[in-house]
Amino acid sequence: MSIVFSLGRIVRNGIASASAPLLHTIAAFSPAIIEGKRLNPQLQTFASFQRRFFPMHRLQLHQARSMYRFAMKSFAVASRPMALIEELSIPGELGPVRARLFVPPGLSTPMPLTVYFHGGGFVLGDVEGYDSTCRHIAARARCAVLSVDYRLAPEHPMPAAVIDAGAVWRWLIEEAPSIGVDPKRMAVAGDSAGGLLSAMVCLMARDADIQAPCHQLLIYPATDGRMNTRSAQLYSKGFILEKQLTDWFRALAAGGLTDEEMARVMPIHADRFDHLPPATIVLAGFDPLYDEGLAYGEALSGGGVHVELQDHPDMLHGFLTFTGTIPRARQALNQAAASLRRALWPGHTMHRHRARPRTVLLPESA
């Protein structure tokens, strides 16, 4: 029996819909409560099963990639119909970069666009796995979404992914009208490693004095890479993004780069944080990257950038994977998509739903 089939059967047998007491009994663990935060029990169960039966860092690379793709396609939000889906090949410095354009029904040109960079530690993830997630963002944010299949390590170690992200953005500046996009309403978004790429695009655009995105949506972003924060220690074991996994990602992604060279592609090490696009930063309470996401928000705010923090204390890193099976994860994704919609449709009135998660506006420095 294949690994991915086994995982699918476990989920179909009821983890996603079981009650919290039943899950704790079946999985033989106590509720995860750290510093007053309580992890969503469905996510805790997924994390427990993944750790015991499917540790990514112990799989062959092709198995890990298949597992990640399967999880995203099976447990993320249901696929939504699109008015147009187009496969693109974008010229890059290292060769063509594959991308997939999603256009939801009802948009007229020129339309707003979000460039989406997937997560996966620069080692896992692809356009296919994130297909339904990008469709959902397109529908909820009322914008086209360009999902980028940037190059992965170890075949293409860093900074290949950053170079591809920059090449896609430069191409869009020139070619946006040719695909029906309003060049003044183009945002970037990404989760985890993709959050880093989104932040780097904004920094590179500013430093190159070219058009910058109108907004950056960073979902539990990697911004530092040293994994020396308090949250990295608190959540280093038992919450999917374990230390052994981050060490595996870093070893494959870094290639032959030194720590100093890797720091150059980490947003938190930028020389300055002024004149950057407004940002929405989504945090998961049980995430080793929580502190570095928060620190990046504070750095941006210190540079005079408007920052909205969406803090989800009961979520863990990678909750986008479970937006189709866990309502709380889907609610968090919808809240993030709403921030994109506000940024891409300024001045338009939207119906607002009452939300459980905390939303914090960081004060802007004078």
CORPEDA-V18638 format. One record per pair of residues at least 12 apart in sequence whose ideal C-beta (glycine too) atoms are under 8 Angstrom apart, sorted by the first residue. I is the first residue (numbers start at 1). J is the second residue. Records with the same first field share a line. If there is no record, write none. Layout:
# CORPEDA-V18638
I=J  J
This chain:
# CORPEDA-V18638
3=54  59  63  66  67
4=66  67  70
6=53
7=49  50  53  54  67  70  71
8=70  74
10=49
11=46  74  75  325
15=42  45  46  49  325
16=42  75  322  325  326
18=42  45
20=41
23=41  42  44  45
24=41
26=45
27=44  45  48  49
29=44  48
31=44
32=44  238  239  286
34=234  235  286
35=234
37=285  286  313  314
38=313  314
39=239  285  286  314  315  316
40=314  315  316  326  328  329
42=322  325  326  328
43=286  314  315  316  319  322  326  329
44=316
46=240  322
47=238  239  240  316
48=238
50=240
51=238  240  242
54=67
55=244  245
56=68  124  245  248
57=244  245  247  248
61=123  154
64=123  124
65=123  124  126
68=120  124  125  129
69=125  126  128  129
70=129
71=129  321
72=125  129  130  132  133  320  321
73=128  129  131  132
74=324
75=321  322  323  324  325
76=130  132  133  136  320  321  322  323  324
77=132  133  135  136  323  324  330  333
78=132  324
79=131  132  135
80=104  132  135  136  138  139
81=105
82=102  103  104  105  135  138
83=103  104  105  106  107
84=101  102  103
85=100  101  102  103
86=100  101  103  179
87=99  100  101
88=100  101  146  179
90=167  168  171
91=167  171
92=163  164  167  168
93=163  164  167
94=151  156  160  163  164
97=148  149  150  151  164  167  168
98=127  148  149
99=127  146  147  148  149  168
100=127  131  134  146  147  149
101=144  145  146  147  179
102=134  135  138  144  145  146  147
103=138  144  180
104=135  138  139  142  143  144
106=142
107=142  143  144
109=180  181  182
110=176  177  180  181  182  183  185
111=143  144  180  181  182  185
112=141  142  143  144  181  182  185  186  187  344  345
113=143  144  145  146  172  176  181  182  185  186  187
114=137  138  141  143  144  145  146  186  187  188  189  217  340  344
115=145  146  148  168  169  172  186  187  188  189  198  201  213
116=130  134  137  145  146  147  148  188  189  190  194
117=148  150  165  188  189  190  193  194  195  197  198
118=130  147  148  190  191  193  194
119=190  191  192  193  194  195  219  318  320
120=152  192  193  194
121=192  193  245  246  248  249  252  253
122=152  153  158  161  193  249  252  253
123=152  153  154  248  249  252  253
124=152
125=152  193  194
126=149  152
127=147  148  149
130=147
131=147
132=324
133=320  323  333
134=147
136=323  333  337
137=189  333  337  340
140=333  334  337  338  341
141=337  338  340  341  344
142=341  344  345
143=185  187  340  341  344
144=179  180  181
146=168  172
148=164  165  168
150=164  165  168  197
151=164
153=252  253  254  255
154=252  253  255
157=252  253  254  255  256  257
158=253  254  255  257  262  265
159=257  264  265
161=193  197
162=197  200  204  265
165=197  198  200  201
166=200  201  204
169=188  201  204  205  213
170=210
172=186
173=210  211
183=211
184=214
185=214  344
186=213  214
187=213  214  215  216  217  277  340  343  344
188=201  202  213  215  216  217
189=216  217  218  219  336  340
190=217  218  219  221
191=219  220  221  320
192=219  220  221  222  289  317  318
193=222
194=219
195=218  219  220  221  222  223  293
196=221  222  223  265  266  267
198=213  216  217  218  221
199=216  218  221  223  267  296
200=265  267
201=213  216
202=216  276  277
203=267  270  276
206=275  276
212=276  277
213=277
214=277  278  343  344
215=277  278  279  280  339  340  343  344
216=276  277  278  279  280
217=279  280  282  336  339  340
218=279  280  281  282  293  296
219=282  320  336
220=282  283  284  287  289  290  293  317  318  319
221=267  281  289  292  293  296
222=266  289  292
223=266  267  268  289  292  293  295  296
224=266  268  269  292  295  296
225=250  262  263  266
226=259
227=243  246  250  288
229=288  290  291  292  295
230=291
231=287  288  289  290  291  292
232=288  289  291  292
234=288
235=286  287  288  290  316  317
236=288
239=286  287  288  316  317
240=316  317  318
241=287  288  289  316  317  318
243=288
246=288
267=296
268=292  295  296  299
270=299
272=303
273=299  300  302  303  305
274=303  304  305
275=303  304
276=300  303  305
277=305
278=305  306  307  308  343
279=297  300  305  306  307  308
280=307  308  310  336  339  340  343
281=293  294  296  297  307  308  309  310
282=310  312  332  335  336
283=309  310  311  312
284=312  315  316  317  319
285=311  312  313  314  315  316
286=314  315  316  317
287=315  316  317
288=317
289=317
294=309
297=309  362
298=362
300=362
301=362  363  364  365
302=365
303=365
304=364  365  366
305=364
306=361  364
307=361  362  364
308=339  359  360  361  362
309=358  359  360  361  362
310=332  335  336  339  357  358  359
311=357  358  359  360
312=328  332  357  358
313=357  358
314=328
315=328  329  332
319=332
320=333
328=356
331=355  356  357
332=357
335=355  357  359
338=350  352
